[in-house]
Amino acid sequence: MIKAIHSLTRREFILALNGVSRHSYPIEDLKHLKGREVQLQKIEQAVLTKGRHVFVFGERGVGKTSLAKTAGKTGAHSPREFRQIGCAAGTSFEEILRQIIEAYGSDKLTQVERTKGWSFSLKDFGFKNQQLVRQDAPKLSASTAADILASLDEDDPFADGRIFVIDEMDKLEDKSVKEAFADLIKLIGDRACRTTIIFTGVGRDFREILGHHPSSYRHLLQIPLERLDYNPALDIIDDVLQRFELGWEEEPTRTARFRVADIANGFPYYVHLVVEKLMHALYADKEAEDITAKHLSTAIENAVLDVEEVIRAPYEAAVSGRSRDIKLAVWAAADSWDLERGASQIYASYVGICERVGHPSLESKKFSALLGRLKGPSYGAILKGGMRRGLYEFTENITRGYVRLCAAADGVELVDARYKNPRPVVTAQARAARRYIDPRSLGGPPSTLRR
């Protein structure tokens, strides 16, 4: 029995666990945000600089919202100065800006009523013609929104700056909405408003998300967010272990700790998910005195079931009802830290996995054809071509974490293999050599001729 765990009621245990680890909603305090110190410093500098805004972008599941929310709440001088707004496919520019402005200047968006016409006044002993006139609330274009945000500074010149997080910009489908935000960034940036907007979005290039609007780029601090390094992933796990007075130096807890970090492959989402399931498995075992391999196995199996459907779907489409070679090929594609891998590297992983599970491996040519099929829609398009010819990567890289979970649930440990000297992928062709020809022998001007 572990007193710090088993002495708690189930409710107390769940609340205590949620206080140190969460996979279903963003982190919002510095204490539990690991491995993002450099990015936090850059955002802090932008928040304190008038006219600067921030765009955090990267793969799904790397912690963009957690970084943005933590930075925003830390930079705001009071809870009132921070707001978070989420985007959806049909969200309009006006909807988002109304949520922002109503928090500080709701009177600037309301319908105005005034009277005119006849009325009787005892003071003046007379009648006045008076009637009720309604003036519609202003329609929020980028220009109007910038005027209103600037007026908030004028109304309260000594107020602290306001920070807004506009989350999941990649979900906005209407190009005109993105263009309106780009215009807004430039307009409030040029006016040096005490308003900072932190955008987040899934993508490798923020221009894919916000659109091409060069005049607004100078106002944006770009934060490309990569996966977590190994040590910050271990720090997340250690926070949970320390909360329940568990050490990690001794076996088998030490091995379990490293296995969780290995499986997660740099995605905080999976670190939190697996360690939460691990603690639940430990809580359910009232006789436990330490974390064992059985607890880890139970945690992995439960984590597989708890992953979001949108993440599971490509893998299920690829492997369900198909040969075992398909499953092993998908596992092989995830058998590395590198997001992009060459076909020969994936094949080497595939052969190694086949040896471990006692399955005969395909020939190289047949395996290459199999990899090509995994890019098709009938296989869930789980893989796609990389940046260069001959390279492969997962269409959604967060899916690779789920693939690693599934492999672990089947007893196959995928490693973070890193190839020191991978064979280069040749995509360019050398031009034929040129040599200088003496112009005197040809009777013409100097030139470089091909022979």
Buried (B, 14 or more C-beta within 10 A) or exposed (E): EBEEBBEBEEEEBBEBBEEBBBBEEBBBEBEBBBBBEEBBEBBEEBBEBBBBBBBBBBBBBBBBBBBBBBBBBBBBEEEEBBBBBBBEEEBBBBBBBBBBBBBBBEEBBEEEEEEEEEEEEEEEEEEEEEEEEEEEEEEBBBEBBBBBBBEBBEEEEEBEBBBBBBBBBBBBEEEEBBBBBBBBBBBBBEBEBBBBBBBBBBBEEBBEBBBEBEEBBEBBBEBBBEBBEBEBBBBBBBBBBEBBEBEBEEEBBEBBBBBBBBBBBBBBBBBBBBBBBBBBBBBEBEEBEBBBEEBBBBBBBBBBEBBBEEBBBBBBBBBEEEEEBBBBBBBBBBBBBBBBBBBBBBBBBBBBBBEEEEBEBBEEEEBBEBBBBBBEEEBBBBBEEBEEEBBBBBEBBBBBBBBBBBBBBEEBEBEBBEEEEEEEBEEEEEEEEEEEBEEEEEEEEEEEEEE
